[in-house]
Amino acid sequence: MQETATVQPMAGVDLIDVSTVEAIKRHLLSHLVHGVGVAPQYASPRDWMVAVATLVRGVLSEQYLETALREREQKARRVYYLSLEYLMGRSLRKTLLDIGLLERVEQALTDLGQELEDIQEHEYDAALGNGGLGRLAACFLDSLATHSYPGFGYGIRYEFGMFTQRIEHGEQVEHPETWLRHGNPWEFERPSIIYPVRFRGRMMTFRGEDGREVCRWIDTEDVIAMAYDVPVSGFGSGVVTKLRLWSARATRDFDLNIFNQGNYIDAVKAKTLSENLSKVLYPADTTLMGQELRLMQEYFFVSASLQDILARHTRTYGDLSALPEKVCIQLNDTHPALAVPEMMRLLLDQYGYDWAAAWAMTRGIFNYTNHTLLPEALETWPIAMLEQILPRHLDIIYKINYQFLQQVKVSFPGQPDILGRLSLIDDGARRVRMAHLAVVGSGHVNGVAALHTDLMRRHVFADFQRLDTDKIVNVTNGVTQRRWVVQSNPDLTALIDDCIGPRWKTDLTELKAFERFADDAGVRDRFAAIKRDNKQRLGALVEARTGVRFDPAALFDSQVKRIHEYKRQLLNLLHVITLYNRIRSGQGDGILPRCVLIAGKSAPGYFLAKQIIRLINDAAMVINNDPACKGRLSLAFLPNYNVSAAEVIIPGTDLSEQISTAGMEASGTGNMKFALNGALTIGTLDGANIEIKDAVGDDNIFIFGKTAAEVTEMRMQGYRPWDIYNADEELRQAVDMIGSGYFTPDDPGRYRCVFDAILTHGDHFFVMADYADYIRVQAQVEQTYRQPEDWTRKAIINVANMGGFSSDRSIHDYARKIWRITPLKR
């Protein structure tokens, strides 16, 4: 077990004594009485959770102050990570593991008549993210701290998460995700760290005394950004970094004169409108007001963050002359892209730099991570909206674009078409291309898997690649083994430790040594027993939340991710329906018992994705209640998928569904987590699946379907899904059951839209094209699973070859290729 890292004494401060169980017990009882305000004998499990979190937070605070002192003394170059999402999950057990206090705190609680297992269930998942983007950001903060890199995260302190997903009559229904209703015991409120963020207004331009043009942004509507700090611990490193989250506040909370006149609503109107900026993760953008709110939210976040970064830098160095040498800012997707014109505005208008110097500094500071190849996911904003809400920034964007296109003309003489393709402005749609802005304003742009980066270079950003062949680099995503094995799969952790020792927890490449145990019968038996126990735990979760019983003797087949057509939950369902039809036709005796789990949220305005959720639930209702399927086939949709649910699902899964249309998934990280926990992957050659295949070997993964190149060629030649439908009887039967209302006899036309999407409207995501190969490879899955020793051997080989998919490796790559940062010296 890791011991608590030594904290250098700070003058005049008594550090928290957590060296013994008795000392911890005294602190916990004191926190209950003095912090929570409750007598120990009457304390609820949540009261105990707050007491433990408060104690641990104090230890983290000491370690953070020590980390900050080291950073200042060493004048370290620091990376600032700007992300609109951080899917942190619960922090209690993770932090206790990191600082080496888990066993002592567990014993202290047991002595006090409590159990950590019960107490930790009363911690809410921090609702600061939605999916892979936010989970990746959380992993990166963990790896930065674990390996002592100087880093700092910025985001928004959403009062409500995206939404709590409930399934009502089979449909996704969104409810507020009130994760802060009992407060957040991990955060430090910073009312003295506030910055004004400005909107609307107008520009006033004049010549200064030196003859240079000066611009003033005046008559603005201002909002105050106030900081909340959440410490993020490293595993055994003694280093703690911070995630600084911004909360919106009105510049005036209350207009007493209006209130006294009896107009109570208008008296607090400014406060209400201002604080909407940090209310909800991703406000629905199906209306103009929703779009404006999201744009304002993105700017609010980057403006406060940049003001804070520049203020911190000037406190340390006196001025901004060393800014590009000491500050590196990573833009996690396009959501923070407005940081580019905002940095220019601050340097020009507030700090008095001329354009050339400001632009050189800006391009020396920013780097951009692209996460998508889908054109509709590459953000653009209407020029008219920017002109109204951020007029100064639109002016700066126009100037950046003008100068950039002048360079393009020199580089590509006589090629006017390229100007339109590279322009930051889409003149036809009258919109600003945020990905283009991020690319032009950054020193490096990175993709997140080898295929994704290659497609960026050859397609999405091909013209930028021609302009600068060194700008686009690859940094394959990774996951933290501390969260996704050490914490979520402690029995597997113990097995690996017994076989190869503990070094893999901070260097996942050490896992390669575990591969030699794939042929050890004793290790295979123990590994299989651990998987059975994890399946029991997953089965209990599924039954508690859905009422569907999963038999741990069956194959557990899971697809958990955002619900989207390109991720092809529909293809998975077609396979389930095909199995159901085979059982109905009398072939049930030859079918491997299988329990299929699907989970994920659809965007509230994504009609077809929400219909797919409803279809899964309607199909599950029929299949699970058919006596012929008992013991052979079960289907469940688990509501409100989040990190805590994933920590149970991933260790308990046998087969990991990674079946996106080739060329559309940037990377994926779920594929890595499942393989790291001993699930075998069935997937397309998409995203990081390709690199996982190369790592584990062709015999230890189930690959099917068209490649990205084949998909592109089929589109160009004219893809005809009707031909496939007519030629495949099993496929036709399954699709007809969906379209004719077999699963909804009371409403037979309910899923006609799904039928039309994959036939009448061209099957944009090639569900029909990959169906037959998917069915073929699923049969291989069944055949392999019937040979448990072979399956377990393959599972161990998967675990052992995940060394390259740690977020630690990702962070080392960023540090070396892009950020130019080094670990802090002890």
C-alpha positions in Angstrom: 0.0 0.0 0.0 1.3 3.5 -0.9 2.1 5.7 2.1 1.1 9.3 2.4 3.6 11.5 0.7 5.6 13.7 3.1 4.5 17.3 3.2 7.1 19.8 4.1 6.1 21.7 7.2 4.7 25.2 6.6 5.7 27.8 9.2 3.2 28.1 12.0 0.8 25.5 10.7 0.1 22.2 12.5 -0.3 19.6 9.7 -3.1 17.0 9.9 -1.9 13.8 11.6 -3.1 10.8 9.6 -0.3 8.5 10.6 -2.4 6.2 12.8 -5.9 4.9 12.9 -6.4 6.5 16.3 -5.4 9.9 14.9 -7.8 9.5 12.0 -10.7 8.6 14.4 -10.1 11.7 16.4 -10.2 13.9 13.3 -13.4 12.2 12.0 -15.2 12.7 15.2 -14.0 16.3 15.4 -15.2 17.0 11.8 -18.6 15.5 12.6 -19.0 17.8 15.6 -17.3 21.0 14.4 -17.8 20.8 10.7 -21.1 18.9 10.1 -22.6 19.9 13.4 -24.0 16.5 14.4 -23.3 14.1 17.3 -21.5 10.9 16.1 -24.3 8.7 17.5 -26.8 10.5 15.3 -24.7 11.0 12.2 -26.2 9.6 8.9 -24.0 7.8 6.3 -23.9 11.1 4.4 -22.7 13.0 7.5 -19.9 10.4 7.8 -19.1 10.8 4.1 -18.7 14.6 4.5 -16.5 14.1 7.5 -14.2 11.7 5.7 -14.1 14.0 2.6 -13.4 17.0 4.7 -10.5 15.3 6.4 -9.1 14.1 3.1 -9.5 17.5 1.5 -7.4 19.0 4.3 -4.6 16.6 3.5 -4.9 17.4 -0.2 -4.8 21.1 0.6 -1.5 20.7 2.4 -0.1 18.7 -0.6 -1.3 21.3 -3.1 0.3 24.2 -1.2 3.6 22.2 -1.2 3.2 21.5 -4.9 2.5 25.2 -5.7 5.6 26.2 -3.7 7.7 23.8 -5.8 6.3 25.2 -9.0 7.0 28.7 -8.0 10.5 28.0 -6.8 11.3 26.0 -10.0 9.6 28.6 -12.2 8.2 25.6 -14.1 6.5 25.9 -17.5 2.8 24.9 -16.8 0.1 23.5 -19.0 -3.4 24.8 -18.6 -6.2 22.4 -19.8 -9.3 24.1 -21.0 -12.3 21.7 -21.2 -16.0 22.3 -21.1 -16.4 18.8 -19.6 -14.8 16.9 -16.7 -16.4 13.6 -15.9 -14.7 13.1 -12.6 -16.8 10.4 -11.0 -16.8 9.9 -7.2 -13.6 11.1 -5.5 -13.6 9.5 -2.1 -12.1 6.0 -2.7 -10.0 7.2 -5.5 -8.3 9.9 -3.4 -7.8 7.6 -0.4 -6.0 5.2 -2.7 -3.9 8.0 -4.1 -2.7 9.3 -0.8 -2.2 5.9 0.8 -4.9 6.2 3.4 -7.5 3.7 2.3 -6.7 0.9 4.8 -6.3 3.2 7.7 -9.6 5.1 7.0 -11.4 1.8 6.5 -10.2 0.6 9.8 -11.0 3.8 11.6 -14.5 3.8 10.3 -15.0 0.1 11.2 -13.8 0.9 14.8 -16.4 3.7 14.8 -19.2 1.3 13.7 -19.3 2.4 10.0 -18.3 0.9 6.7 -16.6 2.8 3.9 -18.6 0.8 1.3 -21.8 2.2 2.7 -20.5 5.7 3.2 -19.1 6.1 -0.3 -22.5 5.4 -1.9 -23.7 8.8 -0.5 -21.2 10.8 -2.7 -22.8 12.1 -5.9 -21.0 11.8 -9.2 -19.8 15.3 -10.1 -22.0 16.2 -13.0 -19.4 18.2 -15.0 -19.4 16.1 -18.1 -21.4 13.9 -20.5 -19.1 11.3 -22.1 -15.7 10.5 -23.4 -14.5 14.1 -23.7 -15.0 14.7 -20.0 -13.8 11.3 -18.9 -10.6 11.9 -20.9 -10.1 15.3 -19.2 -10.5 13.7 -15.8 -7.9 11.0 -16.7 -5.5 13.6 -17.9 -5.6 15.6 -14.6 -5.0 12.3 -12.8 -1.9 11.5 -14.9 -0.5 15.0 -14.7 -0.6 14.9 -10.9 0.6 11.3 -10.7 3.7 12.1 -12.8 4.4 15.5 -11.2 3.8 17.6 -14.2 2.9 21.2 -13.5 -0.7 21.4 -14.7 -4.0 23.1 -14.0 -7.5 22.5 -15.3 -10.3 25.0 -16.0 -14.0 24.4 -16.5 -17.5 25.5 -15.4 -19.1 24.6 -12.1 -22.4 23.5 -13.6 -25.2 23.7 -11.0 -27.0 21.0 -13.0 -25.4 18.4 -15.2 -26.6 17.5 -18.6 -29.6 15.7 -17.2 -30.6 12.7 -15.1 -32.0 10.1 -17.5 -35.1 8.2 -16.5 -36.9 5.7 -18.6 -40.7 6.2 -18.5 -42.9 4.0 -20.6 -39.7 3.0 -22.4 -38.7 6.6 -23.3 -35.8 8.7 -22.2 -37.1 11.5 -20.0 -34.7 14.2 -18.9 -34.8 15.4 -15.3 -32.5 18.0 -13.6 -29.2 16.5 -12.4 -29.1 18.2 -9.0 -25.6 16.9 -8.0 -25.0 20.0 -5.8 -28.2 19.9 -3.8 -26.2 18.8 -0.7 -23.1 20.8 -1.6 -19.7 19.6 -2.8 -17.4 18.6 0.1 -14.3 18.6 -2.1 -14.4 22.2 -3.3 -12.9 25.4 -2.0 -15.0 28.5 -2.6 -12.9 31.4 -3.7 -15.0 34.6 -3.4 -11.9 36.8 -3.7 -11.0 35.3 -7.2 -13.4 37.0 -9.5 -13.2 38.4 -13.0 -15.7 40.4 -15.1 -16.8 38.8 -18.3 -18.4 41.1 -20.9 -21.0 40.7 -23.5 -22.8 42.7 -26.2 -22.0 46.5 -26.3 -20.1 48.2 -29.1 -16.6 49.1 -30.2 -15.0 52.5 -30.1 -11.8 52.9 -32.2 -9.3 55.8 -32.1 -5.6 56.6 -32.5 -3.4 56.6 -29.4 -0.6 59.0 -28.7 1.8 56.7 -30.5 -0.3 56.7 -33.6 -1.5 53.1 -33.1 -5.1 52.1 -33.5 -6.8 51.6 -30.1 -10.1 49.8 -29.7 -12.3 50.0 -26.7 -15.2 47.6 -26.1 -17.8 49.7 -24.3 -21.4 49.7 -23.1 -21.2 46.0 -22.3 -23.4 43.8 -20.1 -21.1 42.3 -17.5 -21.2 39.0 -15.6 -18.8 38.1 -12.7 -17.0 34.8 -12.8 -16.2 33.4 -9.3 -13.8 30.5 -8.8 -14.2 27.2 -7.0 -11.2 25.0 -6.7 -11.3 21.2 -6.6 -8.0 19.4 -5.7 -7.0 16.5 -7.9 -4.5 14.0 -6.3 -1.8 12.1 -8.0 -1.2 8.4 -7.1 1.6 8.1 -4.6 3.3 11.2 -5.9 2.5 13.7 -3.2 1.5 16.1 -6.0 -1.9 17.7 -6.2 -3.1 19.8 -9.1 -6.3 21.8 -9.2 -9.4 22.0 -11.3 -10.7 25.6 -11.2 -14.4 25.8 -12.0 -16.2 29.1 -12.7 -19.6 30.0 -11.4 -21.5 33.0 -12.8 -22.6 35.8 -10.6 -24.5 39.0 -11.4 -22.6 42.3 -11.1 -25.6 43.5 -9.0 -27.5 40.9 -7.1 -30.5 43.0 -6.3 -32.0 46.4 -7.4 -33.6 47.7 -4.2 -35.3 50.6 -5.8 -37.2 48.4 -8.3 -38.0 46.0 -5.5 -39.4 48.7 -3.3 -41.6 49.8 -6.2 -43.2 46.3 -6.0 -41.7 44.9 -9.2 -40.1 41.9 -7.5 -39.4 39.9 -10.7 -37.5 42.7 -12.4 -35.5 43.4 -9.3 -33.7 40.1 -9.6 -33.8 39.8 -13.4 -30.2 40.6 -14.0 -29.1 38.1 -11.4 -31.2 35.3 -12.9 -30.0 36.0 -16.4 -26.4 36.2 -15.4 -26.3 33.0 -13.4 -27.9 31.0 -16.2 -24.4 30.8 -17.7 -23.3 28.2 -15.2 -26.6 26.5 -14.6 -26.6 23.6 -17.1 -24.1 21.5 -19.0 -24.9 21.9 -22.7 -28.1 23.9 -22.7 -30.4 22.7 -25.5 -29.5 24.6 -28.7 -32.7 23.8 -30.6 -33.8 27.4 -30.1 -32.1 30.7 -30.8 -32.1 31.5 -27.1 -30.4 28.2 -26.3 -27.8 28.8 -29.0 -27.0 32.2 -27.5 -26.8 30.8 -24.0 -24.3 28.1 -25.2 -22.1 30.6 -27.0 -22.1 32.9 -24.0 -21.3 30.0 -21.7 -18.3 29.0 -23.9 -17.0 32.6 -23.8 -17.7 33.0 -20.1 -15.5 30.0 -19.4 -12.5 31.0 -21.6 -12.5 34.7 -20.6 -12.4 34.0 -16.9 -9.8 31.3 -17.4 -7.5 33.5 -19.5 -7.8 36.4 -17.2 -6.8 34.2 -14.4 -3.9 32.7 -16.2 -2.5 36.1 -17.1 -3.0 37.4 -13.6 -1.2 34.4 -12.1 1.7 34.8 -14.6 2.1 38.5 -13.9 2.1 37.9 -10.1 5.0 35.5 -10.6 7.0 37.1 -13.4 6.0 40.8 -13.2 5.0 41.1 -16.9 4.0 39.0 -19.9 7.3 39.0 -21.7 8.0 35.3 -20.8 4.4 34.1 -21.4 5.0 31.7 -24.3 7.9 30.2 -22.5 6.0 29.6 -19.2 2.4 29.0 -20.3 0.9 26.4 -22.6 -2.8 26.1 -23.1 -4.5 23.0 -24.4 -8.0 23.5 -26.1 -10.0 20.3 -25.5 -12.1 20.3 -28.7 -13.6 23.4 -30.2 -15.7 24.5 -27.2 -12.8 26.7 -25.9 -11.8 28.0 -29.4 -12.9 31.5 -28.5 -9.8 31.6 -26.2 -7.8 32.5 -29.4 -9.6 35.9 -30.1 -10.0 36.4 -26.3 -6.2 36.1 -25.8 -5.7 38.6 -28.6 -8.3 41.0 -27.1 -6.6 40.9 -23.7 -3.1 41.4 -25.1 -4.2 44.2 -27.5 -6.8 46.0 -25.4 -5.7 45.4 -21.8 -1.9 44.9 -22.0 -1.2 47.2 -24.9 0.7 44.8 -27.3 0.7 45.5 -31.0 -1.0 43.0 -33.4 2.2 41.2 -34.5 3.5 40.7 -31.0 0.1 39.6 -29.7 -0.4 37.1 -32.5 3.1 35.6 -32.1 2.4 35.1 -28.4 -1.0 33.6 -29.0 0.2 31.1 -31.5 3.1 30.2 -29.2 0.7 29.4 -26.3 -2.3 27.5 -27.7 -2.6 23.9 -28.9 -5.8 22.2 -30.0 -7.1 18.6 -29.7 -9.7 17.6 -32.3 -12.1 14.9 -31.2 -14.4 14.4 -34.1 -14.6 13.8 -37.9 -18.3 14.4 -38.1 -19.0 17.6 -40.0 -22.0 18.4 -37.9 -20.0 18.2 -34.7 -17.4 20.7 -35.9 -18.8 23.8 -34.2 -19.7 26.9 -36.2 -21.5 30.1 -35.0 -23.6 32.5 -36.9 -21.8 35.7 -37.8 -24.9 37.7 -36.8 -24.9 36.1 -33.3 -21.2 36.8 -32.7 -21.7 40.4 -34.0 -24.4 40.9 -31.4 -22.9 39.1 -28.4 -19.1 39.4 -29.0 -18.6 42.2 -31.4 -15.0 42.8 -30.5 -14.1 39.1 -31.0 -15.8 39.0 -34.4 -13.6 42.0 -35.4 -10.5 40.2 -34.2 -11.5 37.0 -36.0 -12.0 38.9 -39.3 -8.5 40.4 -38.9 -7.0 37.0 -38.1 -8.7 35.5 -41.1 -7.5 38.3 -43.4 -3.9 38.0 -42.5 -4.1 34.2 -42.6 -5.6 34.2 -46.1 -2.8 36.5 -47.3 -0.3 33.9 -46.3 -2.4 31.2 -48.0 -2.3 33.2 -51.3 1.5 33.3 -51.1 1.7 29.6 -50.4 -0.8 28.6 -53.0 -0.7 31.1 -55.9 -3.3 30.7 -58.6 -5.5 28.4 -56.4 -8.5 30.6 -55.3 -10.6 27.6 -54.3 -8.4 26.9 -51.4 -9.1 30.3 -49.9 -12.7 29.3 -49.3 -11.9 26.0 -47.9 -9.3 27.4 -45.4 -11.2 30.6 -44.5 -12.3 30.9 -40.9 -15.5 32.3 -42.4 -18.0 30.1 -44.2 -19.3 32.9 -46.5 -22.2 30.8 -47.9 -23.6 29.9 -44.5 -22.4 33.2 -42.9 -20.9 31.3 -40.0 -17.5 31.2 -38.2 -15.7 27.9 -38.3 -14.5 27.3 -34.8 -12.3 24.3 -35.7 -10.5 26.4 -38.3 -10.0 29.2 -35.7 -8.5 26.7 -33.3 -6.2 25.3 -36.0 -5.0 28.7 -37.2 -4.5 30.0 -33.6 -2.6 26.9 -32.3 1.0 25.8 -32.6 0.0 22.1 -32.8 -3.2 20.2 -33.6 -3.5 16.6 -32.5 -5.8 13.8 -33.3 -6.6 11.1 -30.7 -5.9 7.8 -32.5 -3.7 6.8 -35.4 -6.7 6.4 -37.9 -8.3 9.6 -36.7 -5.2 11.6 -37.1 -4.6 10.1 -40.6 -8.1 11.0 -41.6 -7.7 14.5 -40.3 -4.6 15.0 -42.4 -6.1 13.5 -45.6 -9.7 14.8 -45.3 -11.0 17.1 -42.6 -7.9 19.3 -42.4 -6.2 18.3 -45.6 -5.5 21.8 -46.8 -4.1 22.8 -43.4 -1.8 19.8 -43.7 -0.6 21.0 -47.1 0.1 24.4 -45.6 2.1 23.1 -42.6 3.0 19.4 -42.7 4.3 19.4 -39.1 1.3 21.0 -37.4 -1.0 17.9 -37.1 0.4 15.2 -34.8 -1.1 12.1 -33.1 -1.6 11.5 -29.4 -3.7 8.4 -28.9 -6.1 8.7 -26.0 -5.6 6.7 -22.8 -7.3 5.9 -19.6 -6.1 5.9 -16.0 -5.5 2.4 -14.6 -5.9 3.8 -11.1 -9.6 4.5 -11.6 -10.4 1.8 -14.1 -8.6 -1.2 -12.5 -7.1 -0.3 -9.1 -10.3 1.3 -7.8 -13.0 -0.4 -9.9 -11.6 -3.9 -10.0 -9.6 -4.5 -6.7 -9.6 -8.3 -7.0 -8.0 -8.1 -10.5 -5.6 -5.5 -9.1 -4.5 -8.0 -6.3 -4.0 -10.8 -8.9 -1.8 -8.6 -11.1 0.2 -7.4 -8.1 0.7 -11.1 -7.0 2.0 -12.0 -10.5 4.1 -9.0 -11.5 4.3 -6.6 -8.6 2.7 -3.1 -8.3 4.8 -0.9 -10.7 2.1 -1.2 -13.4 0.0 1.2 -11.4 2.1 4.1 -12.6 3.7 2.5 -15.6 1.2 0.4 -17.5 3.8 -1.0 -19.9 4.8 -3.2 -17.0 1.6 -5.2 -17.6 3.3 -6.9 -20.5 4.9 -9.2 -17.9 1.4 -10.5 -17.0 1.0 -12.1 -20.5 3.2 -15.1 -19.5 0.5 -16.1 -17.0 -2.1 -16.6 -19.7 -0.9 -20.2 -19.9 -0.9 -20.7 -16.1 -3.9 -22.7 -15.2 -4.0 -21.5 -11.6 -3.9 -17.8 -12.7 -6.6 -18.5 -15.3 -8.8 -20.1 -12.7 -8.4 -17.1 -10.4 -8.9 -14.7 -13.2 -12.2 -16.5 -14.2 -13.4 -16.5 -10.6 -12.8 -12.7 -10.4 -14.8 -12.2 -13.6 -17.7 -14.3 -12.2 -17.7 -12.2 -9.0 -17.8 -9.0 -11.0 -20.6 -10.4 -13.2 -22.6 -11.2 -10.0 -22.2 -7.5 -9.0 -23.2 -6.3 -12.4 -26.2 -8.6 -12.5 -27.3 -7.2 -9.1 -27.1 -3.6 -10.5 -29.0 -4.5 -13.7 -31.8 -6.2 -11.7 -32.1 -3.4 -9.2 -32.4 -0.7 -11.9 -34.3 -2.5 -14.6 -35.9 -5.6 -13.0 -34.2 -7.8 -15.7 -32.3 -10.8 -14.3 -28.9 -11.5 -15.8 -27.6 -15.0 -15.2 -23.8 -14.8 -14.5 -23.3 -18.1 -16.3 -24.3 -16.4 -19.6 -22.1 -14.3 -21.9 -22.4 -10.7 -20.7 -22.4 -8.5 -23.8 -22.2 -4.7 -23.1 -22.5 -1.6 -25.2 -22.3 1.5 -23.1 -21.7 5.0 -24.7 -23.6 8.0 -25.9 -26.6 7.0 -28.0 -25.9 8.1 -31.6 -26.6 6.6 -35.0 -22.9 6.3 -35.8 -22.2 4.3 -32.7 -24.8 1.8 -34.1 -26.7 0.6 -31.1 -29.2 -0.3 -33.8 -26.8 -2.8 -35.3 -26.5 -4.4 -31.9 -30.3 -4.6 -31.5 -30.6 -6.2 -35.0 -28.4 -9.0 -33.8 -30.5 -9.4 -30.6 -33.6 -9.6 -32.7 -32.0 -12.1 -35.0 -31.1 -14.3 -32.0 -34.7 -13.9 -30.8 -36.1 -15.0 -34.2 -33.8 -18.1 -34.1 -35.1 -19.0 -30.7 -38.7 -18.5 -31.9 -38.1 -20.7 -34.9 -37.0 -23.6 -32.6 -33.2 -23.1 -32.8 -32.9 -22.0 -29.1 -31.1 -25.2 -28.0 -28.1 -24.3 -30.0 -27.8 -20.7 -28.9 -25.3 -19.6 -26.3 -27.0 -17.9 -23.4 -26.4 -14.2 -23.7 -27.3 -11.1 -21.6 -27.1 -7.9 -23.6 -26.7 -4.6 -21.8 -27.1 -1.2 -23.5 -26.7 2.1 -21.7 -26.1 5.7 -22.6 -27.8 9.1 -23.0 -29.2 10.7 -26.1 -29.0 14.4 -26.6 -32.4 15.8 -25.6 -33.1 17.1 -29.1 -31.9 14.0 -31.0 -35.2 12.4 -32.0 -33.9 9.3 -33.8 -31.5 8.5 -31.0 -34.3 8.8 -28.5 -36.4 6.5 -30.6 -33.7 3.9 -30.7 -33.7 4.0 -26.8 -37.4 3.5 -26.8 -37.1 0.7 -29.4 -34.5 -1.1 -27.2 -36.9 -1.0 -24.3 -39.9 -2.1 -26.3 -37.9 -5.0 -27.7 -36.6 -5.9 -24.2 -40.2 -6.0 -22.9 -41.1 -8.6 -25.6 -37.9 -10.7 -25.4 -37.6 -10.8 -21.6 -41.3 -11.9 -21.2 -41.2 -14.6 -23.9 -40.9 -18.0 -22.1 -38.8 -19.4 -25.0 -36.1 -16.9 -24.2 -35.8 -17.7 -20.5 -32.2 -18.8 -19.8 -31.2 -18.1 -23.4 -31.5 -14.4 -24.1 -32.0 -11.2 -22.0 -31.9 -7.6 -23.0 -31.7 -4.5 -20.7 -31.3 -0.8 -21.1 -29.7 0.6 -18.0 -30.9 4.2 -17.3 -28.7 7.1 -16.3 -25.3 5.7 -17.3 -22.5 7.5 -15.5 -19.0 6.9 -14.1 -20.2 5.0 -11.0 -22.2 2.6 -13.1 -19.3 2.2 -15.5 -17.1 1.1 -12.6 -19.5 -1.9 -12.1 -20.3 -2.6 -15.8 -16.8 -2.6 -17.2 -15.3 -5.2 -14.8 -18.4 -7.4 -15.2 -18.5 -7.6 -19.0 -17.3 -10.5 -21.2 -17.8 -8.9 -24.6 -17.2 -5.2 -25.4 -19.3 -3.8 -28.3 -17.2 -1.2 -30.2 -19.2 -1.2 -33.4 -19.2 2.4 -34.8 -19.2 3.0 -38.5 -15.5 2.9 -39.6 -14.0 6.3 -40.0 -16.4 8.1 -37.6 -15.2 7.3 -34.1 -12.2 9.5 -33.3 -10.7 7.2 -30.7 -12.9 5.9 -28.0 -11.8 5.1 -24.4 -14.4 2.7 -23.4 -12.8 0.1 -25.7 -9.6 0.5 -23.7 -11.3 0.3 -20.3 -13.1 -2.9 -21.2 -10.0 -4.6 -22.6 -8.0 -3.5 -19.6 -10.5 -5.4 -17.4 -10.5 -8.6 -19.4 -13.4 -8.1 -21.9 -12.8 -9.2 -25.5 -13.7 -6.7 -28.1 -16.0 -7.1 -31.1 -15.5 -4.0 -33.2 -14.9 -2.4 -36.5 -11.6 -1.0 -37.7 -12.4 2.4 -36.3 -10.8 4.7 -33.8 -8.4 3.1 -31.3 -9.8 -0.3 -32.1 -7.1 -0.5 -34.8 -4.3 0.1 -32.3 -5.9 -2.3 -29.8 -6.0 -5.0 -32.5 -2.3 -4.4 -33.2 -1.5 -4.6 -29.5 -3.5 -7.7 -28.6 -3.1 -9.6 -31.9 -5.7 -10.6 -34.4 -6.5 -13.9 -32.6 -7.6 -12.0 -29.4 -10.1 -9.6 -30.9 -13.2 -10.0 -33.1 -13.1 -7.6 -36.0 -15.8 -7.2 -38.6 -17.2 -4.8 -41.1 -16.2 -2.4 -43.8 -13.1 -0.3 -43.4 -13.1 3.5 -43.6 -11.8 3.4 -47.1 -14.5 0.9 -48.2 -17.2 3.0 -46.6 -15.9 6.0 -48.6 -15.8 4.0 -51.8 -19.3 2.7 -51.3 -20.6 6.2 -50.8 -19.0 7.4 -54.0 -20.3 4.4 -56.0 -23.8 4.8 -54.8 -24.7 2.6 -51.8 -28.0 0.7 -52.1 -29.2 -0.7 -48.7 -32.4 -2.1 -50.3 -30.3 -4.6 -52.3 -28.8 -5.9 -49.0 -32.2 -6.0 -47.4 -33.7 -8.0 -50.2 -30.9 -10.5 -50.3 -30.7 -11.4 -46.6 -33.8 -13.2 -45.2 -32.7 -12.9 -41.5 -32.0 -9.2 -41.9 -35.2 -8.5 -43.8 -37.2 -10.3 -41.0 -35.6 -8.3 -38.2 -36.0 -4.9 -40.0 -39.6 -5.7 -40.9 -40.4 -6.4 -37.3 -39.1 -2.9 -36.4 -40.9 -1.2 -39.2 -44.2 -3.1 -38.9 -44.7 -2.6 -35.2 -44.0 -6.2 -34.0 -42.7 -4.8 -30.7 -45.4 -2.2 -30.4 -48.7 -3.7 -31.6 -50.7 -0.9 -30.0 -48.7 1.7 -32.1 -47.4 -0.2 -35.2 -46.0 2.9 -36.9 -43.9 4.0 -33.9 -40.6 3.0 -35.5 -41.3 3.6 -39.1 -38.7 6.4 -38.8 -36.0 3.9 -37.8 -37.0 1.7 -40.8 -36.8 4.6 -43.1 -33.4 5.8 -41.8 -31.7 2.5 -42.7 -33.6 1.9 -46.0 -35.5 4.8 -47.5 -33.0 7.5 -46.4 -29.9 5.7 -47.5 -28.5 4.1 -44.3 -25.9 6.8 -43.8 -24.1 4.8 -41.1 -24.0 1.5 -43.0 -25.9 -0.6 -40.6 -27.2 -2.8 -43.4 -23.8 -3.2 -45.1 -22.1 -4.5 -41.9 -25.0 -6.7 -40.6 -24.0 -10.0 -42.2 -20.4 -9.8 -41.2 -21.4 -8.7 -37.7 -23.6 -11.8 -37.4 -20.8 -14.0 -38.7 -18.3 -12.7 -36.2 -20.8 -12.9 -33.4 -21.0 -16.7 -34.2 -17.2 -16.8 -33.7 -17.7 -15.1 -30.3 -20.1 -17.8 -29.3 -17.8 -20.6 -30.4 -14.9 -19.1 -28.5 -16.9 -18.5 -25.3 -17.9 -22.2 -25.3 -14.2 -22.9 -24.6 -13.7 -21.1 -21.3 -10.0 -21.8 -20.9 -9.3 -20.3 -24.4 -11.6 -17.3 -23.7 -9.9 -16.6 -20.3 -6.5 -16.9 -22.0 -7.5 -14.4 -24.6 -8.8 -12.1 -21.9 -5.5 -12.2 -19.9 -3.6 -11.4 -23.2 -5.9 -8.4 -23.7 -5.2 -7.1 -20.2 -1.5 -7.6 -20.5 -1.2 -5.7 -23.8 -3.0 -2.6 -22.7 0.2 -0.9 -21.6 0.1 1.6 -24.5 -3.4 2.8 -23.6 -2.7 4.5 -20.3 -3.5 8.2 -20.0 0.0 8.3 -18.4 1.5 7.5 -21.9 -0.8 10.1 -23.4 0.4 12.7 -21.0 4.1 11.8 -21.6 3.4 12.2 -25.3 1.8 15.6 -24.9 4.6 16.7 -22.6 7.2 15.7 -25.1 5.6 16.4 -28.5 3.5 19.5 -27.7 3.6 21.1 -24.3 7.4 21.0 -23.7 6.9 20.6 -19.9 9.0 18.5 -17.5 8.1 16.9 -14.1 8.6 18.9 -11.0 11.8 18.1 -9.1 11.4 16.8 -5.6 
